Structure formats: C-alpha cells, structure tokens
Amino acid sequence: MIKINNLTKKYKNKLVVDNLNLEIKDGELFSLLGTNGAGKTTTIKMLSSLILPTSGTAVINTFDLVKNRNKIREIINISPQETAVAPNLTVLENLYFMAGIYQIKNKKKKIEELISLFKLEEVLKQKAKTLSGGYQRKLSIAISLINDPVILFLDEPTLGLDVISRQDLWKVINSLKGKTTIILTTHYMEEAEKLSDRIGIMNKGKLIEVGTSKELMKKAKTNIFEDAFIKIVESDV
C-alpha cells in the first residue's frame, strides 16, 4: 500500500527525517514510535501530502507522493494530534458538514454508521466545544472516516484521554484493522503493543528498527515492550 524510498525532510540545516525506507502492507496497522523530535509527525505530514519531502520518493497506493498529491488526498484521511472539529457546530452538524465537503453520496447512511460505531447517540445535539475530551477525539476520528479512506493516519489518537475513553477508541481502531491501512503514532507503549501488526521505531530522524512487538522484545532480550523500546533507542548511538 505504501512504499517509501530514502524519504528525507530538512528545515534549513536541521535534518528531521533522514533517508526513511519502509513498506507498509494493505490493511496493516503500522505504528511509528519514537521520543519527542524523532521525526514521527513530520513523516506523517509528508505521507499525507501536507508537506513536501526535501528528497526521496514514496508511492501511496500506486500514486507518486509528489506528482499525484491530489489523487492521494482522495484516498486518505488524517486525524491530527489537535482535535479537528468545528467547535460551534453540534456533533451531527460536524458530520454533515464534512460529508458535504467530501461530497459523500449517501450521507445519511454513512453518518448513521459512524454514529453507531463511535457511540455518539447521546451527544448528537451538543456543540463540539462542550464535549468531553474523549467524545471530542471520537468525533475527530469519526470525521476522518467520513470518506472511507483507503489509508488513515492517526497522530496520537488517544493523547490525554482517560483509561475508559482510551479503551473505547482502541475497540474502534481494532474494528478497522484489515479493512483500512492505518499508520498510527503514539507515545503509549501499551497502545502500540496491543494495536499494531508491526512497529517502526524512529530516533533522530532515522528508522532504526521495524518488527512485531514480539520480534522487538526478542531483539532487546526482554519480555516488557516498554523496556525493549528504551533499550533499542538507547543502543542507537
């Protein structure tokens, strides 16, 4: 689904993403992990065509990242770190507004599916700005699914949520696996371990390891995934 060759991003003299090479399979949930400043969000921004790479190439579902940006935008969506909702619209108005922007043919049916999937029935008439953090994140991710994206980018989807809200979103994300290719960034080790088919660890702009959680723990000689992550990053000198 995604094939990346030597993808690089520089800002002036700062190398943020350094010669990234990676393939992500159709229907896979691939997590990008790394400390702050490792290059995860910049990678997501490049792959979702929000910013252009300095050099290197990527093919997204047969489309070239630089030459076919408009085609790529038709088949992807992104739920950013910052909750992406219109604060003065109700939950239902937000969904209809975005369905209109994407020109969804059967808006009512699609919106009803999303309301059911994210359990939004109780808050449909509430303005988005009055929602709890958990409901705001649910609405933000629901909006990112309005166009049935082939590829979905989730940047820190459960940041700041309580345990119950996080578990609720994990169930939704798990239900999408296999049908939608998902690229997830997170700082929560448990989240990456529970949800991911494979995990890539970034450090200082480089992709230093890729594998399943079990493979990464075996490599680091530990049974605790968080310890494996720390060992792998600290050994990258």
C-alpha positions as CSV (number, residue, x, y, z in Angstrom):
1,M,0.0,0.0,0.0
2,I,2.9,2.4,0.8
3,K,6.4,2.1,-0.5
4,I,9.0,4.7,0.8
5,N,12.5,5.1,-0.6
6,N,15.1,7.4,1.0
7,L,12.4,9.9,2.2
8,T,14.1,12.9,3.7
9,K,13.0,16.2,5.2
10,K,15.3,19.1,6.1
11,Y,14.4,22.5,7.6
12,K,17.3,24.8,6.9
13,N,20.2,22.9,8.4
14,K,18.1,20.6,10.6
15,L,17.6,17.1,9.3
16,V,14.2,16.0,10.7
17,V,13.6,12.8,8.7
18,D,16.7,11.0,7.4
19,N,16.5,8.6,4.4
20,L,13.5,6.7,5.5
21,N,12.9,3.3,3.8
22,L,9.8,1.4,4.5
23,E,7.0,-0.7,3.0
24,I,3.5,-0.9,4.7
25,K,1.1,-3.6,3.6
26,D,-2.5,-3.3,2.6
27,G,-4.8,-3.4,5.6
28,E,-1.9,-3.3,8.1
29,L,-1.9,-1.2,11.3
30,F,1.7,0.2,11.4
31,S,2.8,2.2,14.4
32,L,5.6,4.7,14.5
33,L,7.2,5.1,17.8
34,G,9.9,7.5,19.0
35,T,10.8,10.1,21.5
36,N,9.8,13.8,21.0
37,G,11.6,15.1,17.9
38,A,12.2,11.7,16.5
39,G,10.5,12.6,13.2
40,K,7.2,10.8,13.5
41,T,4.8,13.7,12.9
42,T,6.9,15.0,10.1
43,T,6.8,11.6,8.4
44,I,3.0,11.5,8.8
45,K,2.8,15.0,7.3
46,M,4.8,14.0,4.3
47,L,3.0,10.8,3.6
48,S,-0.4,12.5,3.9
49,S,0.8,15.2,1.4
50,L,0.6,18.1,3.9
51,I,4.3,18.9,3.3
52,L,6.7,18.0,0.5
53,P,9.8,15.9,1.1
54,T,13.2,17.5,0.6
55,S,14.3,14.4,-1.3
56,G,13.4,10.8,-1.8
57,T,10.2,9.2,-3.1
58,A,7.1,7.4,-1.8
59,V,4.3,5.6,-3.7
60,I,0.9,5.6,-2.0
61,N,-1.5,3.0,-3.4
62,T,0.3,3.4,-6.9
63,F,0.3,7.2,-6.7
64,D,3.5,9.2,-6.5
65,L,3.8,11.3,-3.4
66,V,4.9,14.5,-5.2
67,K,3.3,14.1,-8.7
68,N,-0.1,12.8,-7.6
69,R,-0.8,14.7,-4.4
70,N,-4.5,15.4,-5.4
71,K,-5.1,11.7,-6.1
72,I,-3.6,10.7,-2.8
73,R,-5.8,13.2,-0.9
74,E,-8.9,11.5,-2.4
75,I,-8.0,8.1,-0.8
76,I,-6.5,9.1,2.6
77,N,-7.6,11.0,5.7
78,I,-5.9,12.1,8.9
79,S,-6.9,12.6,12.5
80,P,-4.3,15.0,13.8
81,Q,-3.0,15.5,17.4
82,E,-5.1,18.6,17.7
83,T,-8.8,17.6,17.8
84,A,-10.1,18.5,14.3
85,V,-13.8,19.6,14.9
86,A,-15.8,22.7,14.4
87,P,-16.4,23.8,18.0
88,N,-19.6,25.8,17.4
89,L,-21.4,23.1,15.4
90,T,-23.2,20.2,17.1
91,V,-21.8,16.7,16.7
92,L,-24.4,15.9,14.0
93,E,-23.7,19.2,12.2
94,N,-20.0,18.4,12.2
95,L,-20.6,15.1,10.5
96,Y,-23.0,16.5,7.9
97,F,-20.6,19.5,7.2
98,M,-17.7,17.2,6.5
99,A,-19.9,14.8,4.4
100,G,-20.8,17.8,2.3
101,I,-17.2,18.8,1.8
102,Y,-16.3,15.3,0.7
103,Q,-19.5,15.1,-1.4
104,I,-20.5,11.8,0.1
105,K,-23.3,10.3,-2.0
106,N,-25.3,8.5,0.7
107,K,-24.6,11.0,3.6
108,K,-27.4,9.8,5.9
109,K,-26.3,6.2,5.8
110,K,-22.6,6.9,6.3
111,I,-23.3,9.3,9.2
112,E,-25.6,6.7,10.9
113,E,-22.8,4.1,10.6
114,L,-20.3,6.4,12.2
115,I,-22.7,7.4,15.0
116,S,-23.2,3.8,15.8
117,L,-19.5,2.8,15.5
118,F,-18.4,5.6,17.9
119,K,-21.5,5.5,20.1
120,L,-22.3,9.2,19.6
121,E,-26.1,8.9,20.0
122,E,-26.2,10.7,23.4
123,V,-24.3,13.8,22.3
124,L,-25.6,14.4,18.7
125,K,-27.2,17.7,19.6
126,Q,-24.3,19.0,21.8
127,K,-21.9,21.6,20.4
128,A,-18.5,20.1,19.9
129,K,-16.8,22.6,22.3
130,T,-19.0,21.3,25.2
131,L,-17.9,17.7,24.7
132,S,-15.5,15.8,27.0
133,G,-12.0,15.1,25.7
134,G,-13.0,11.5,24.9
135,Y,-16.0,12.4,22.8
136,Q,-14.1,15.2,21.0
137,R,-11.4,12.6,20.0
138,K,-14.2,10.1,18.9
139,L,-15.8,12.8,16.8
140,S,-12.5,13.8,15.3
141,I,-11.7,10.2,14.2
142,A,-15.3,9.7,13.0
143,I,-14.8,12.8,10.8
144,S,-11.6,11.3,9.4
145,L,-13.5,8.2,8.3
146,I,-16.3,10.1,6.5
147,N,-14.8,9.5,3.1
148,D,-14.0,5.7,3.7
149,P,-10.3,6.3,3.3
150,V,-8.1,3.6,2.0
151,I,-5.3,4.9,4.3
152,L,-5.9,6.5,7.6
153,F,-3.3,8.4,9.6
154,L,-3.8,8.6,13.3
155,D,-1.4,11.0,15.0
156,E,-1.6,10.5,18.8
157,P,-5.3,9.5,18.7
158,T,-5.7,8.9,22.5
159,L,-3.4,11.6,23.8
160,G,-4.7,12.9,27.1
161,L,-7.7,10.5,27.4
162,D,-8.7,8.7,30.5
163,V,-8.4,4.9,30.6
164,I,-12.0,4.2,29.7
165,S,-12.1,6.6,26.8
166,R,-8.8,5.1,25.5
167,Q,-10.1,1.6,25.7
168,D,-13.3,2.6,23.8
169,L,-11.1,4.1,21.0
170,W,-8.9,1.0,20.9
171,K,-12.0,-1.1,20.2
172,V,-12.9,1.2,17.3
173,I,-9.4,1.2,15.9
174,N,-9.3,-2.6,16.2
175,S,-12.5,-2.9,14.2
176,L,-10.9,-1.0,11.3
177,K,-7.9,-3.3,11.0
178,G,-7.7,-5.3,7.8
179,K,-10.2,-3.0,6.1
180,T,-8.2,0.2,6.2
181,T,-4.5,0.7,6.2
182,I,-3.7,2.6,9.4
183,I,-0.5,4.5,10.3
184,L,-0.5,5.3,14.0
185,T,1.9,7.5,16.0
186,T,1.7,7.2,19.8
187,H,3.7,7.7,23.0
188,Y,1.8,4.9,24.7
189,M,3.8,1.7,24.6
190,E,0.8,-0.4,25.6
191,E,-1.2,1.1,22.8
192,A,1.4,0.2,20.2
193,E,1.8,-3.3,21.6
194,K,-1.9,-4.0,21.7
195,L,-3.0,-2.5,18.3
196,S,-0.1,-2.9,15.9
197,D,0.6,-5.5,13.3
198,R,4.1,-4.1,13.1
199,I,6.0,-1.2,14.8
200,G,8.7,1.1,13.5
201,I,11.0,2.8,16.0
202,M,12.4,6.2,15.0
203,N,15.3,8.1,16.6
204,K,16.9,11.3,15.5
205,G,15.0,11.2,12.2
206,K,16.1,7.6,11.3
207,L,14.0,4.5,11.3
208,I,16.2,2.2,13.5
209,E,14.1,-0.9,13.9
210,V,10.9,-2.5,12.4
211,G,9.1,-5.6,13.6
212,T,6.2,-7.0,15.6
213,S,6.2,-6.2,19.3
214,K,7.3,-9.8,20.0
215,E,10.2,-9.5,17.5
216,L,11.3,-6.2,19.0
217,M,11.2,-7.7,22.6
218,K,13.2,-10.7,21.4
219,K,15.8,-8.5,19.8
220,A,16.1,-6.4,23.0
221,K,16.1,-9.6,25.2
222,T,13.2,-8.5,27.4
223,N,9.6,-9.6,28.0
224,I,8.4,-6.0,28.5
225,F,7.8,-3.9,25.4
226,E,8.5,-0.6,27.1
227,D,11.9,-1.9,28.2
228,A,12.5,-3.1,24.6
229,F,11.7,0.3,23.2
230,I,14.1,2.0,25.7
231,K,16.9,-0.4,25.0
232,I,16.6,-0.1,21.2
233,V,16.6,3.7,21.4
234,E,19.5,3.9,23.9
235,S,21.6,1.5,21.8
236,D,21.3,3.7,18.7
237,V,24.4,5.8,19.0
